[in-house]
Amino acid sequence: MDKKVLLKLGVRTREDLKHPNYPLLAWDGKGTRLAVLYSDEGKTKFFVYDLVNHNKLWQHEIEKFDQIQDMKYMLDNNTLLFSGVISGQTDIYVYKIDKKTIEQVTNDVYDDLDPSFVAFPNKTGILYSSNRPTALAASSDDSLPGSHFNIFLVDNWNKAESKQISKLSDLKHGNARFPSQYNQSHFTFISDENGINNRYAGFFTTQRAGLDTLIFIGDEVLRNPPQKDVDSLLKEWNKNDIDSVGFVSVTNDSSYVFPLTNYQSSMLETRTAGDNQQVSEVVKLGDIKLLYRLKVDENNLRRRNINARPTEYLKKIIEEEKKAARKESTFQLQVDTVTKKKTDVFNTGFEDEKVTTAETGKVVQTNVATREPVLKNAKVYEYRPPKFFNDYLVSGFNNNVLITRFQPYQGGQGPIQLSNGNPLNGIIRVGTSDLFEDWKFAGGFRISPDLNNNEYVLTSQYLKKRMDYGFTYYRNTVKDPPLYNDSAFFAKQYSNLYQFTLTYPFNRIKSLRFNVAYRSDKYVALATDPNSLKRTADRQTYALAHIEYVHDDAINPATNIWNGLRYKIYFDYNARISKTNPKNVTSDNPYTMNVGFDARHYLPIYRNIIWAVRAAGDISWGKEKFIYYLGGVDNWLMFGNNQRDDGTYRYFNPTNTPDPDAEYAYQSLAVNMRGFKQNIANGNNALVINSEIRVPVFTSFFNKPINNAFLRNFQVVQFVDLGTAWNGNYDKIERPNVVYGAPPIAVKVRAGGVGPFAGGYGFGARSTLLGYFLRFDAAWEMNGLFQGKPQYYFAMGLDF
């Protein structure tokens, strides 16, 4: 079977937000041309594919409609029938492909769907499904639709607004949809009048009823008016004669409707195959949709002996309606026929009024007020100025990275906390946005328990257009940073970041993001003696540029559970503006470049049990570099001093010193690398691979809803981590070495792992406690099976 792709667009996403109507397909009467209508980036586009010449015709954009709900060919391969929405109103339109002209057939407040051209003996027109109550129902701003969709026939040759509309079905229950011509004198449609969608047919007849005269005066149209109405309207418009006269042919249309099928499962859709005396049926059986091609059943049309019996549910509804009707008929209003006597014992308050014989029986003429449309004085008000509302107000404890994961290089000292140097901080965040979420403003501050290491952030975003703009100001203060082991002075580090952000989304899951920033890191010596008072501040200023490509097709069915793929690839360029750095070494504006990636794939196993795999890496080069410390976990809660009383280290191993020949500008972590402390290895290159099997215990094995957040989010995790970090070129990758002890006696041992990667494995548990998602892991070095004591990690935050 030969296949040809006619249209390929959009993006495959797990959110499954497909347009319910597009694409629309329509074959012409000869079956040689296929019309295709689709939506691309919010625009309605159209083309015709010629099967004979194998090329696309009439590729253009249809601009007038908000949405097109149905499309069919009409008399020739140049005319289409649309059911289109304009300004929230659904009507029938005729579209000329070559001229791109649109002719409106119906114009009312009711929903007009599924148009189809029909040609019966003595009558042609357009069949369609509508919820208008009657054929002559008025169309005004406060008109109410009918409770059911029925089949109507409208004259398509009459170009005037006063077209004849005939009602061809009158359903008491259910709806009638997808009308089309069945044979020369019958039409067919689908209805669920008995509770299940079945095929129905209608025998159509028509008789000539004469001509109607239309009188046009100003904006008014009178149909068969008497002379006094014409004179009155002429006087109202201050005219001596009518504007024009029109004539409309009127017919008396009727139909006899009966069922053709009595299915046990509902049909979803039906189409007719031109003049081939064939119809299609789409039937759903469970989760399977079946497509059938059937011939016109002339025997059923002749016998008309199919009885589509109502379902039990519909029988119950019909019985309730009959009971309500019987109760209404038995209730009669009791009218008091006894004449009230003039000598009434009750005081009515009208005893002093006299009734004269002249006023008795007098008829008073009143003027009936003209009913005006409800929306006559409606106006469109401009949304200005924007009104802002509170989005969120959050307070609590947190140690996540707020803006940047890069800290100023501290000479190989640790442990390293990428927030503000404290394991746990109090944070307050507040956000606001306007009604349409075009503008967003947010701010917050994070304060350490000792009130010395604080962070502040302010952000603004403009999201009205496709391209998003943002500005961020971030400030961080750290007291006594371990800057090159400078213990002679007490100091405080002040970091300020001014960042402009530009985001261009290609679609819902792919985007390109640009960041341009100015960063200043200043070290101020605290005045503790005359020497420190004279010391000048050291300052580093950098111009930063960051670009990244983001692909995010992951959905979040439960806490810390994802399905799908997400990754980003990024490039950083940093150029130092200041002439001096904290080591008082002058340089001609050194630069730093960095390339990195972070890819995560979440594979479902059973219910919410998933296998999560992650790979991340960074490579930096230039006159100054980024240094990455391997080991530990992200957002590690480090309580207590790094060095124990026995001389061992809890979190950071300072014996593995960075290469003294390299110049570093900023530092960061290469995590997760469980089974080791921080700084198992360091360098300007890092690569980490993580594998986790996450098992939400209670929600995966129990079918009952769980209200307790701790039990609902409780997860058991089995993990394997591989990672390495090295200094120099990318081809110098090697297995890290673990250094025990300190000079002059230090022992260097090759870390357990696989190939050039250090490895760790173990088990963990996660859950929500007091509103915080906490992680606990026990990991062993990949050097035998559960040998030695495990390394324990207690952290806060989701995912890896």
N, C-alpha and C positions, 0 to 999 in steps of 0.2 A: 504494500500500500504506500503510495507516494504521499508525503506530508510536506506542507509548506507553511512556514510561520508568517502570518500576515501582520501580527501586532505583538510587540514585546515591550512592556514598559512597567514602571512601578518597581517596588522592592518587596522581597519576600520577608515577612515579619511574623513573629510569633504572636503578636497582639491581635492578629486576624481581623483587622479593621478594613474589610473590603467594602467597596461601594455596593449597595444592595441592588442597583439597577444596571450599572455599566459592567462590561460592554454590552451594547444592543446590536443584534444581527437581524438582517432582513433580506430575503431572497426575492428577486423580481419574479414576474409571472412565468418567464421562460426558464428560470433556473440558471441563467448565465452570468448574472451579476449579484454580488453580495455587498450590501451596504453595512458598514461598520461604524458605530458611534461609541466613543469612549471619552473618559475624563483623564486629563493629564495636567497635573499641577494646577488644579482648580479650573481648568478651561475645558469646554466641551468641543471635541475635535471629531472630524468625520472624513471618511473616504469610502470609495467604491472600488471593489476588486473585480476585474473582468476575467472570468475563467477562460474565455476564448483566447484573448490576447496575452493573458498572464501579466497584467500590469495594473497599477493603481490609478484610479481616476478621481478627480474632484477632491483633492486633499485640501481641506480648509477648516476654518474654525467657525462654529455657530455661536454667536455672541448674545443673542437676545434672551435665551432661556436661562433660568436659574437651574433647571434640571429637566431632562427629558425622560419620561417614565416608560414610554412604549413607542415603537417605530415599526411601520409596515409600508410596503409598496402599495400604490393605489392603482391607477389605470395603466400607467406605462412605467418604463424604467427611469423616468426623469421626475416622478412625483412621489413624494412620501407623505404618510400620515403620521403625525406626532400627537402624543399626549404629553403636553409640556406644561411646566410651571413657570409663571411670570408673576413676580411680586406676590408670591404665596397663593396664587389662584391657578387651578389646574383646568385647562381647556383643551379643545381639539384644534389642530392646526394642519394646514396643507403646505408642504415645503417643496419648492421647485429647486432642484439640485443645480441646474446650470446657471440660473439667474440669482440663486440664493435669496429668493423672495419667500415671505411667509404670509399666508392668508389665514385669518382666524375664523374658524367655523362656529364655535360656541363661545359665549362670553357671559358667564354666570358665576355665582359664588360657590357652586357645587363642584364636587370632584368628578371630572369626566375622564374615564380611563379606558384602555383597551380598544382604540378605534379600529374599525375594519370596513373597507368598502364592500358594498353588496349591490347586486343587480337582480331584482325580482321582476316578474312580468308587470309592466305598467308602472314600475317605481324603482328608482335607484337612490342610494343615499349612503350614509355612514352609520353603521351600528356601533354603539359604545355602551359602556357600563357607567352608571351614574347614581349618586345618592340623592338626586333631586326628588322631592315627594311626588310630584305629578308632572305631566308634560307641560302644563301651563303655569307651573309654579313661578311666582314672582322672584326676581333676583335683586335683593337690596342688601344693605349693610347688615341688617338684623334678621335676614332670612335664615331659618333653621333647616338643616338637611334632614332627609328622611332617615329612618332607622335601618333601611336595607338598601343595597345596591340592586338596581334593576336594569333591564335592557331597554335602550331607547334608540330611535331612528331619527336622524336629522337630514334635511334636504341639503345636499352640498352644492347644488347648482344655483340656489338663491343667494345672491351676494349681499342682500340687505340684512340688516340686523334682525328683522322679524322673520326668522326661519321657522318653518313648521317642524315641531318635534312631536313624535309619536311614542307612546309608552307601549312596549311589546311584552312585558312581563309584569306580574304583580305578586311578588313573593310576600308571604306573611312571616316567614322565618328564613334566616340565612341570607346569602348574597348571591347575585348572579354576576359572573365574570367571564372574560375571554370570549365575547361573541364573535361569530364569523359565519360566512355563508356555508351551508351544508350541501345543498343541491339547488336546483333551479328555483324552487318555491319554499325551501326550508332554510332556517338558520339554526345554529347550535351554540350552546354556551355551557359553562360549568356552574353548578349551584350546589350548596350544602343545605338545601331546604329540609331534607330529612336527617340532617346531622352529619352526613358524609358527602364529600364532593362527588357528584355523579354528572354524567352527560345528559343534557336536556336538549330537546329540539322544539322548534316553533314553526307552525305553518302560517305563512304570511299571505294576507289578501288585502287588496286596496280597491277603492272606488273613487271616481271623480266626484268632488263636491262643489265645484264651481270656482269662482275667482273672488278674492277679497281685494277691496279697494283701499289703498293706503294714501292718506292725505298728509303731506309734509308742510308744516308751517313753523318756521324758525327751527328750534331744536325739538319740537314736538312731532309725534307721529300718531295719527288717528286711523283706526281700522274700522271701515264701514260706518263712518259717523253720520248721525242725522245732521240736517242743515243747521239747526240751532247750535250744535256743538262747534261746527265750523265757524259760524258767525261769532260765537263767543271767543274762540281762540284767536280769530283775526283781530278782534277788538283788543284782546289782551296784548298782542304783539304789535298793535298799531299798524296793521297792514290792510290793503284794499283787496288783495287777492292771495290765493294760496301759492306756495313756492313750487310744488311739483306734485304729480300724481303717480302712484305705482300700483301694480297689480300683482297679486300672488296667487298661484294655483294651489288650491286646497284639496286634499284627499282625505277620505275616511279610511284610516288604516286599522287593521285588526290582526290578531294572531291567536293561535291555539297552541299552548305550551304543554308538553308532556315529557316524562323521563324516558331515556333510552337505555340506561344501565341501572343496576342495583348492586354496586360494588360493596365489598366489605372493608376496603381501605380507600382512602381519599385520593383523588387525582389532584395534582399540583398545577398542571398547565396543559393547554391544548393549542394546537395550531392546525390550519388547513393548508394543503399542498396545492394551492392554485386551482386549476381546473382538472386536476388528476383524480378527483373523487376519492381523496384520501385525507385522513386526519392523523395527527400525532397525539399521544397521551403520555404524560409523565406521571408515574405512580410511585409512591413511597411505601416501601415495606420495611419497617424497622428503620435501620440506618442506611438502607440501600434504595437508590432511585433507579427505576426501570423506565425505559423509553420504548413505547410501542407505536407501530405504524399500522393503521386500520383502514379498511375501505368503508365507504358510506354504506350503512346498513339500511337498504331499501325495505327489507321485510319489517323491521321495527317501525319504520316510518309509516308503513301501510297498516300494520296491526295495532300499534299504539297500546299494547297490552302489558307493558312493564309497570310494575308497582313498586316504587322506591319507598319502602316502609320506614317510618321514623325510628331512630334509635331510642333506647330506653331513656337516655337523658332528655332527648327532645320530647318524648311522650310526657315526661314529668313536667316540663315547661308548659306544654299545651294544656295539660290538666290543670295546672295552677292558673293559667289564663282563663280557662272556662269557669273555674270556681270564682275568680275575681269578677268575671262578667255576670255570673248569677247573683252574687251579692249586690252588685251595683243595680241590677234590674229590679230586685226585690225592695230596694230602698226608694220610697216615694216621699216627696216633700208634702207634709200635711198643711193644707191651706185653710185658714179659719174663714168660713163663709158667713159667720154670724155678723150682722151689721152692728157696729158700735153705736150705742144709744147716746143721745145728746146729754142725758142726765147721768153721765159717768161719775161714779163715786170717787174716782182718782183725779187728783189735781194734775192736769197736763201742762198748765202754764199758758194755754192759748184760749182760756175762757172768755177773755175780753175782746177777742178779735171777732169782727162781724163778717159774715159771708154774704156778699151781695149777689143778687141774681144776674147782674151784668157780668160778673167775673166767672160765674159758673159755666163750664163747658167751653171756655175760651181757649183756643189753640195758639200757643206762643211759638213764633218762628225763631229758630236759632241758626247761627252760621257755624257750619262744621269746620273745625280747624284743619288746615292742610298739614298732612303728615310729612315732616321733613326727614331726610336721611340722617341716621345716627352719626355718621362720620362726615357730615357736611362741613363742620367747622374744625375737623381734625387737622393738625399741623405736624410737620416733621421738625422736631427741635434738635438743634445741633448740640452734640455732647461736648459742652464747654462751659466752665473749665472742668478738668477731670476731678472726680470725687474719689478720695482715697479711703481705704478701709484697712483695718488691722488684719494682717494675715496670720501672724503667730506671735506668741510671747512665751519663750522657753527659758527655764532656769534649771540648773542642776550641776552635776559634776561631769567633767569631760577631760580627755587628754588627746583628742584627735588633732591632726595637723589642720590648721585653719586655712592657710593660703599657700604656703610654700614648704616643701620638704627639704630645702637646702638651708643649712646653717653656715655661718662663717667658720672657716677651718680653725680648729682649736689645738693644733699641734699634736694630735694623736692621743688626747686625753678623753676620758669617759667616766661613767656611762653616758650614753647619748639619748636624750629625749628630744624628739623632733618638734615638740610643742614649745613650751617655754622653760624647759629644764626641770620641771616638776612632774612627779608621777600622777598626781591628781589635782585638778583645779576646778574652782567654781566658775560657771559660765552663765551669762545672761544674754539672750539673743531676742531681737524684736524685728519684725518685718511688716511692711505695708505695701499695698499696691492699689492702683486705681480700679474702677469698676470693670473695665475691659482687659485688665492686666497688661496694658501697654507699657506702663511705668512700674518699676518695682524698686523699693528702697529697703535696705536692711542694715542692721548694725548690731554690734555686740562687744562684750569685753569679758576677758577671762582673767581671774585673779588667783594667784597662788596662795596657799595657806599662810605664808609668812609676809604677804603683801608686798614682796619685793619683785617678783617675776610676773609681769602682767602683759596682757595682749589686748589690742583694740583693733577693730575692723569696721569699716564703713563701705557699703557697696551700693551702686545704683545701676539699673538696667533699663534699656529702651528696647522693647520687644514688639513694636507695632508692625514693622516691616519684616520681610523675610530675613534680612540680615540683622542680627542682634548686636547691640552695642552695650558696653559696660565699663564702669570705672570703679576701681577699688583702692582704698587707702588702708594700709596695714601698719601697725606699730607694735614692736615687741621690745620688752626690757628684761634683761637678765643680769642679776647681781653676781659678781665674782665669777665670771666665766673662766674656765681653765685655759686661759690664753698663753700658750707656750710656757706653762708652768711658772708664770710670773706671780710669785707669792710675795714679792716685796711690797706691792701696793694692792690695796683694795680697789676694785674697779667695777664699773657698771657698763653694760653693753646696751646701746640704743639702736634698733633697726627700724628703718622707715622704708616702706615700699609704696610707690605710686604706679598703678598699673592700669593700662587701657586694654580692653578686650574686644575682639571682633570675631563673631561666629557666623559662618555661612553653612546652613544645612542643605545638603543635596537631597535628602528625603528624611523620612521619620527616623532612620537608624544610622545615617552616615552624615558626618559634618566635618568641616575644616575650621580650625580655631587658631586665631592669632593673638598673641599677647606682646605688648611693648611696655616696658616698665623702667623706672628709675629707682635704684636701691642705694640706700646709704646705711652703713654700719659704723657706728662711732663708739669708741671706748674711752670712757671718762674716768680718770683716777679720782677716787674719793679722798677728800682731804682728811688725813689722819696725822700728818706731821708736816713740818715746813718743806720737806723735799717733795712729798706728794702734792702739796699745794702748788708748787711751781711746775709740775709736770703738765705738758700740753696733751690735748686729746688726740688720739689716733683715729683716723677716719679712712674708710674705704667707700668709694662711690663707683657704682657700676651702671652701665646701660645694658638692659636685658631685652632679648628677643626670643620668643618661644612660638613654635608652630607645631600643631599636632593634628593628625587625622584620626577620627574616632568612629568606630563601628560598634553599635550597642544594640543587639537584638536579643537581649535577655529579659525575661519576665520573672517576677518575684511572687510565686504562689504562696509562700509562707516566709516567716522570719528566718533569715540566713539561708534560704533555699532559693536557688535560681535555676532556670532552664534556658539554654541557648548559648550564644557566643557573644563575647564582647572583647574588643581589643583597641589599642591605640598605639600609634607610632608617632614619635615626636623628635624635634630637633631644637636644641638650645644654643644660643650664641650670646656670650657675655663679654663685654669690653669694659675694662677698668678705666675710669675717667681720672681719678685722683692719681697724683704722682707718687705718693707714699703709701705703704701698707703698714700694718701694726708692727712689722719687724724693722721699720724704717729703712727699707730697701727701695731705692728708686728704680723705676723701670719705665720704659716708653710704652705706656698703656698696653699691658699684656691682654690677650684675649683668651677665651675659653669656649670650646665647642663640645657639644655632647649629643649623641644619638642614642635613643632608647626605645623600648617597646614593652608593652604589658598586655598579654593575651590570656583570656580565661574562658574555658569551655565547661559547661555544666550539662551532664548527661543524666536524664532520669533513669532510674532502675526499677523502682516499685513505689507507686504512690508518690510520696514526697522524698523518698530516699534517692539521693543523687551521688554521682561521682564528679567531683570538681577537680579540674586540672588547670594549672597556671604555669606560665613561663614568662619571665621578665628579665631584661638585661639592659645594661648601659655601657657605653664606650665614650670616653672623653679624651680630648687631646687639645694641644695648644701650648702657649707659653705658661699658662696656668691651667690647672685641671680640677676636676671634681674627684674627691676621694670617697669611696664607698666601703663601709665596714660590714663584713659578713658575720651573721650570727644573730640569734635571738628571734623575737617575734615583734610584730607591729603593735604599737600602743601597749608595750609591756609596763605593768604597774610595778615600779621598783621602789620598795619601801626599805629603808635602812641603808647603811653605808655600803659602798661597793666592796671594800676590803674587810674580811672577817678578822677576828682576833688571832686566828692561827695563820694569817698571812695569805690565805686563798681569797679568790675574788668571786663575788656573787653574780655580777651582771656583765662586767667589761674586763677583758684581759689586756692590760696596758703593756705587757711584755713584747707583744708583736708590734713593734714601732713602724711607722710609715717610712718609706724610702726618703732619706734626707736630701737626695739630689733632685727631687721633684718639687715643683712649686704648686701648691694647691690653693684654690680660692674658696671653695665651699665644700662641705661634707654632708653625707647622708648615709642611710642604712640600706643594706641589701638583705631583705627579709621576705618570707619567713625561712629561717634556717634553724630548725629545732634540733636539739641534741647538743648544742654548743652555746657558749656565751657570745656576747658581742666581741667583734674583732678577732675571730678565728683567722681571718685573713682580711687584707685591705688592699686597695689600689684604685687606679683610675678606670678599671674595667670590672664588671660584676655580671654574674648570670645566676639565676635562681629558677628551679623547677619544683613545683609543689603538686602533690596529689592527695586528695582527701575524699573519703567515703563518709558522707553525712547521713546519719540515721535518726530522724525524729521519732523517738521510741513510741510515745503514747499515741500520736496522731497517725502513725503508720500501721499500728497493729490493733487499734481499737476503733470501732465504728461509731462511737458515741462522741458528741461534742464535748470539749473540755474547756471550761471557763477559766480555770486557773492558768495564769500566764506562765508560771514556772514549769508546770507539767506540759502545757501545750507546746512550748518552745524548747523543751528539753531534748538535747541531741547528743548522741554518742558518735565520736569521730575516730577513724583510723587514718593515719597520715604517713606519708613518706616525703622527705625533703632532700633535694640535691642542690648544691650551690658551690660557687667558687668566686674568688676575687683575686686579681693580680695587677701588677704594675707593669707598664710598658705597652708594647704593641699587642694587637688582638691575637697574634699567633703564639704568644708566650703563655697561654693558658696552661695551668698545672694544678695538681692536687694541693690544697692548703696544708700547712704544717701547724700543729698546736704546740705552743711554747709553754713549758712549765718552769716555774721558778723565775729568778731574776739574776742578772749579772752580779757577780762574776760566775755564778753557777746557774746555768739555764739549760734545760733539756728540750730539744726540738724533736717532736714525734709526728710522723705523717698521720694526718687525720683519716679516720675510717670513712670509706665511701666507695664510689664506683668510678673508675677511670680518672679523669681530671677533676671530679666533683667530690666534695665532702658530702657525707650522707647521714641522715638521721631518720628515725622512725619512732612511732609510738601511738598513744591513744589520748583522747581528750574528751571533755564534756563541755557543753555550752547550754546556757539557758538565760532567761530573763529574770532578774532579781531586783525588786524595787524600781522597776522601770528601766534598768540598765542591762544590756546584753553583755554577759561576762563569759570569758573563755578560760578554761583550765586544761593544760596539756602536761603530759609526762612523756619525755623523749629520751631515747637511747642513741648513742653514737653508733653508726653502721659499722661495727667492728665485732662481729660475732652476734649471737642471739641473746639479747637482753643481758649483756655483760655489764657489770658495774652498776653504780647508782644512776638513776635517771636524773635528768635536768628538768626541773619543774618551771612552768610558766603560768603566770596569772595575768590576763590582759583584758582589755575592754574594747568592744567594737565588733562589727560584723565582718563576714567573709574571711579572707586569708589574713 
